[in-house]
Structure formats: structure tokens, C-alpha cells
């Protein structure tokens, strides 16, 4: 795995969903929505996504990906 940030939330969500990481049902629903919805994330969503990525040992999203 590289330390480069994910370029968009779809790729980050797919990496989390396809990995062998424990996710709550709520987190899985959130990530599934991000895969299909191109709408920019809110600041709160960006914070949650980065927390999930950090917990799984992935790099964060690229900067300036929130509304």
C-alpha cells in the first residue's frame, strides 16, 4: 500500500469495503453511499472518512475534498 492520499472519496470507500477491515453497519452504509454518490462530502463526512481510513491503516483523502 502506498502512502499517497486517495484522489477521491469513491476510491477510498471501495478500498475500505474491499479490505478485510471491521466496519459497523452504519459505516458500511456510509461507504456504500459514497461509492455511488458523486456529491462532495461535508466536513463532518470528510472527518469520518479520514477516521475510517486511519483506523484501517490507509492514507487520508487528498486535501480539499469537502464542500
Beta strands, then each sheet from edge to edge (+ up, - down):
end
